Amino acid sequence: MNITWALLMMALGSVGVQHEQHEADVATVLQSAMNPPIVAQQSSNPNSASPTKAAAGGNTSATPSPSATAAPGAANPSSGVLPDPQPDAPKVKGIYVTAYSAGGARMETLINLLEQTELNSMVIDIKDDAGYITYKTDNVELQTLGKPQPFIGDINKLMERLKKHNVYPIARIVVFKDTVLAKKNPQLSFVNGDGSVWKNKGGDSFVNPYNEDVWKYNVDIAKEAVKLGFKEIQFDYVRFPEGFEKRADALKYTKTNKSRVEIISDFVKYAKAELNPLGVRVSVDIFGYAASVPAAEGIGQDFVKISKNVDIISPMVYPSHYSTGWFNVEDPDKNPYATIKGSMVDTHKKLEPLGSYKPIIRPWIQDFTASWLGSGHYVKYGKKQIEDQVRALKEENIDEFLLWNANNRYTSGVDYEQ
């Protein structure tokens, strides 16, 4: 891979465009990539169609975390390789489903899609990108901290419907990107010098990964999802805000002497230790090219350290999110087979040293058209492009995958058994 592009993509790693963001955000990032600035040497989940996911920084004068003296991770240490809590789980081939779709008329179409194909699973928003819990909960603590919304009108009815149709249910929980929790509880977030809660250019706020009250809140949501019948918890936005290293010392927030990478890894370890005994798997979404570059210390993500502490790792390997030169491909979006194959080679290589700790690799792949890349740099995605991705996965001994389309409009007639 061209070293200039490698450095550029490392830089983009701190921009933080992830697969849940809007196409306009992606267009901005990729436009920047086409006209790259001079990049100093640096090291280093897409998706309405989107991409990229040092020593700890921060203002140490902030008020200590309410639970800083009793880190959850210390209460339930993870020692050794934990047994698979879902040994009879199917080889998951799933789709992303918003809470609106899960609670609305589109669900009929999506269930029919699974009935008519080899697809067997749904990843459903239980805590969404804004931070809303997406159904009515009777849990007083969750009501107090968060802001439940009845996007899914009857969660129990939904779970019964999934069971009836043999759908393997996965609960998606967006963790540290949480505008709702940040606004209601500024002490759990990052605060500007004027006392306001920090937000990024898109108007989104994050909560503080150093604060174990935030850990417990998200794991408590996961535990309720387990009671509802979900078989797996998928955590997304398991990281600090984009470009955090540039503002770490200016913002006020609680912190310890641990690095950001350590804190993120500790959260994942804690979540797995809390949830595996309940009979559910834990998975984490991470940027696909994280397998091809060093750790993104600015946002606290280390591909290997996170992978060691999950049952499943889901790299977001959308071809549209790789720039010119990746895997020796001029326009990765136009060559999904080569892009996916190259990303899986790197993923295996990155995780092989984990040995028995190596998790199941279940990538997110692309079922959307990346028109924001501009004429000549993208193709309309359909049956062939999706089958090319599945074939590349299979050739690299990857037999599980998830399809992303932010609007939940998936291509028909695809053969998922390439």
Residue pairs with C-beta under 8 A, 6 or more apart in sequence:
1 292
1 325
1 326
1 327
1 328
2 324
2 325
4 36
4 39
4 325
5 323
5 324
5 325
5 326
6 293
7 39
7 41
7 42
8 33
8 36
8 39
8 323
9 52
9 289
9 293
9 322
9 323
9 326
10 39
10 42
10 43
10 44
10 293
10 294
10 296
11 39
11 42
11 44
12 29
12 33
12 51
12 52
13 44
13 52
13 53
13 287
13 289
13 290
13 293
13 296
13 298
13 299
14 44
14 242
14 243
14 244
14 245
14 246
14 296
14 298
14 299
15 29
15 52
15 242
15 243
16 52
16 53
16 200
16 239
16 241
16 242
16 243
16 299
17 25
17 26
17 29
17 46
17 50
17 51
17 52
17 242
18 45
18 46
18 47
18 50
18 51
18 52
18 53
18 236
18 237
18 285
18 287
18 316
19 45
19 46
19 47
19 48
19 49
19 50
19 51
19 285
19 316
19 318
19 364
19 404
20 45
20 47
20 48
20 50
20 129
20 174
20 236
20 237
20 406
21 46
21 47
21 48
21 50
21 202
22 48
22 50
22 202
23 48
23 49
23 50
23 371
23 372
24 372
25 50
25 202
26 46
26 48
26 49
26 50
26 51
26 320
26 321
26 370
26 372
27 372
29 51
29 52
30 323
30 372
30 373
33 323
34 374
43 293
43 294
43 295
43 297
44 293
44 294
44 295
44 296
44 297
44 298
45 51
45 53
45 236
45 285
45 286
45 287
45 288
45 316
45 318
45 364
45 404
46 316
46 318
46 320
46 321
46 364
46 366
46 404
47 316
47 318
47 364
47 368
47 404
47 406
48 368
48 406
48 407
49 318
49 320
49 368
49 370
49 372
49 406
50 321
51 287
51 288
51 316
51 318
51 320
51 321
52 287
52 289
52 321
53 239
53 285
53 286
53 287
53 290
53 296
53 299
53 301
53 316
54 245
54 259
54 260
54 297
54 298
55 259
56 210
56 248
56 255
56 256
56 257
56 258
56 259
56 260
56 262
56 263
57 244
57 245
57 248
57 249
57 255
57 260
58 210
58 248
58 249
58 251
58 252
58 253
58 254
58 255
59 249
59 250
59 251
59 252
59 253
60 255
61 252
62 191
62 252
62 253
62 254
62 255
63 187
63 254
64 254
65 208
65 210
65 211
65 212
65 213
65 254
66 187
66 213
67 211
67 212
67 213
67 216
68 211
68 212
68 254
68 256
70 212
71 212
71 266
72 212
72 215
72 216
72 219
72 270
72 274
73 212
73 215
73 266
73 267
73 269
73 270
73 273
76 270
76 273
76 274
77 273
78 269
78 272
78 273
78 309
81 356
81 357
82 272
82 273
82 276
83 276
84 281
84 311
85 275
85 276
85 277
85 278
85 279
85 280
85 281
85 311
86 231
86 232
86 279
86 280
86 281
86 311
89 168
89 231
89 232
89 281
90 120
90 121
90 168
91 399
91 400
92 120
92 121
92 168
92 170
92 362
92 400
92 401
92 402
93 118
93 119
93 120
93 121
93 400
93 401
93 402
93 416
94 119
94 120
94 121
94 122
94 123
94 168
94 170
94 401
94 402
94 403
95 110
95 113
95 114
95 119
95 121
95 122
95 123
95 402
95 403
95 405
95 408
95 410
96 122
96 123
96 172
96 364
96 402
96 403
96 404
96 405
96 406
96 408
97 107
97 110
97 122
97 123
97 124
97 125
97 408
98 124
98 125
98 128
98 406
98 408
99 124
99 125
99 126
99 128
99 134
99 135
99 151
99 152
100 106
100 151
101 107
101 110
101 408
102 122
102 124
102 125
102 134
102 151
102 152
102 158
103 134
103 135
103 150
103 151
103 152
103 153
103 154
103 158
106 408
107 158
107 161
110 122
110 408
110 410
111 161
111 165
111 167
113 119
113 410
113 412
114 120
114 121
114 122
114 165
114 167
115 165
117 414
117 416
118 416
118 417
119 403
119 416
120 166
120 167
120 168
121 167
121 168
121 169
121 170
121 402
122 162
122 167
122 168
122 169
122 170
123 170
123 171
123 172
123 234
123 402
124 152
124 169
124 170
124 171
124 172
125 134
125 151
125 172
125 174
126 133
126 134
126 135
126 171
126 172
126 173
126 221
126 225
126 230
127 133
127 134
127 146
127 172
127 173
127 174
127 178
127 218
127 221
128 134
128 151
128 174
129 174
129 177
129 204
129 237
130 178
130 179
130 180
130 204
131 146
131 147
131 174
131 177
131 178
131 179
131 180
131 181
131 182
132 146
132 147
132 148
132 149
132 151
132 180
133 142
133 146
133 147
133 148
133 149
133 221
134 148
134 149
134 151
134 152
135 148
135 149
135 150
135 151
135 152
135 153
135 155
136 148
136 150
136 155
137 143
137 148
137 224
139 220
139 224
141 220
142 148
142 217
142 220
142 221
142 224
145 181
145 184
145 185
145 217
146 180
146 181
146 184
146 217
146 221
147 180
147 184
152 158
155 228
156 228
159 169
159 228
159 229
159 230
162 169
162 229
163 229
168 231
168 232
169 229
169 230
169 231
169 232
170 230
170 231
170 232
170 233
170 234
170 283
171 222
171 225
171 228
171 230
171 232
171 233
171 234
172 234
172 236
173 218
173 221
173 222
173 225
173 233
173 234
173 235
173 236
174 236
174 237
175 214
175 218
175 235
175 236
175 237
175 238
175 267
176 206
176 207
176 208
176 209
176 214
176 237
176 238
176 239
176 240
176 241
177 204
177 205
177 206
177 237
177 241
178 205
178 206
178 207
178 214
179 199
179 203
179 204
179 205
181 188
181 189
181 207
181 214
181 217
182 188
182 189
182 190
182 197
182 205
182 206
182 207
183 197
183 205
185 207
186 195
186 197
188 207
188 208
188 211
188 213
188 214
189 197
189 198
189 205
189 206
189 207
189 208
189 253
190 197
190 198
190 205
190 206
190 208
190 241
190 247
190 251
190 252
190 253
191 197
191 198
191 251
191 252
191 253
192 198
192 250
192 251
192 252
193 250
193 252
197 205
198 205
198 206
198 241
198 247
198 251
199 205
200 206
200 241
200 242
206 237
206 240
206 241
207 214
208 214
208 253
208 254
208 255
209 215
209 239
209 240
209 260
209 263
209 264
209 267
209 300
210 253
210 254
210 255
210 256
210 258
210 263
211 253
211 254
215 267
215 270
215 271
218 235
218 271
219 270
219 271
219 274
219 275
222 233
222 271
222 274
222 275
222 280
223 274
223 275
223 278
225 233
226 233
226 275
226 278
226 279
226 280
230 280
231 279
231 280
231 281
232 280
232 281
232 282
232 283
232 311
232 312
233 271
233 275
233 280
233 281
233 282
233 283
234 283
234 284
234 285
234 312
234 314
235 268
235 271
235 282
235 283
235 284
235 285
236 284
236 285
237 285
238 264
238 267
238 268
238 284
238 285
238 286
238 301
238 306
239 264
239 296
239 299
239 300
239 301
240 260
240 264
240 298
240 299
240 300
241 299
242 299
243 298
244 260
244 298
244 299
244 300
245 297
245 298
246 298
256 263
258 266
259 297
259 300
260 297
260 298
260 299
260 300
261 295
261 297
261 300
261 301
261 302
261 305
263 300
264 300
264 301
264 302
264 305
264 306
265 302
265 305
265 306
265 308
265 309
268 282
268 284
268 306
268 309
268 310
269 309
271 282
272 282
272 309
272 310
272 311
275 282
276 282
276 311
281 311
281 312
282 310
282 311
282 312
283 310
283 311
283 312
283 313
283 314
283 359
283 362
284 306
284 310
284 312
284 313
284 314
285 314
285 315
285 316
285 364
286 301
286 303
286 306
286 313
286 314
286 315
286 316
287 296
287 301
287 315
287 316
287 321
288 315
288 316
288 317
288 318
288 321
288 322
288 343
288 347
288 363
288 364
289 321
289 322
289 326
289 343
290 296
290 301
290 303
290 315
291 303
291 315
291 343
291 346
291 347
291 349
291 350
291 351
292 326
292 343
292 346
292 350
295 301
295 302
295 303
295 304
295 305
296 302
303 313
303 315
303 350
303 351
304 350
304 351
304 353
304 354
306 313
307 313
307 351
307 354
307 357
307 358
307 359
308 354
308 357
308 359
310 359
311 359
311 360
312 359
312 360
312 361
312 362
312 400
313 351
313 359
313 360
313 361
313 362
314 362
314 363
314 364
314 402
315 343
315 347
315 361
315 363
315 364
316 363
316 364
316 404
317 339
317 340
317 343
317 344
317 363
317 364
317 365
318 364
318 365
318 366
318 370
318 404
319 332
319 333
319 334
319 335
319 336
319 339
319 340
319 366
319 389
320 332
320 333
320 366
320 368
320 370
320 373
320 378
322 329
322 332
322 333
322 339
322 343
323 332
324 330
324 331
324 332
326 332
326 339
326 342
327 338
327 339
327 341
327 342
327 343
328 338
328 342
329 335
329 338
329 339
329 342
331 373
331 376
331 377
331 378
332 338
332 339
333 339
333 370
333 373
333 377
333 378
333 379
334 377
334 378
334 379
336 366
336 381
336 385
336 386
336 388
336 389
336 392
337 388
337 389
337 391
337 392
338 392
339 392
340 363
340 365
340 388
340 389
340 392
340 393
341 392
341 395
341 396
343 363
344 361
344 363
344 392
344 393
344 396
344 398
345 396
347 361
347 363
348 361
348 396
351 358
351 359
351 361
352 358
360 400
361 398
361 400
362 398
362 400
362 401
362 402
363 393
363 398
363 401
363 402
364 401
364 402
364 403
364 404
365 386
365 389
365 390
365 393
365 401
365 402
365 403
365 404
366 381
366 385
366 386
366 389
366 403
366 404
367 381
367 386
367 403
367 404
367 405
367 410
367 411
368 381
368 404
368 405
368 406
369 378
369 379
369 380
369 381
370 378
370 381
371 378
379 385
381 411
382 411
383 411
383 413
383 414
383 415
386 403
386 411
386 414
387 414
387 415
387 418
389 401
390 401
390 414
390 415
390 416
390 417
390 418
391 418
393 399
393 401
394 418
403 410
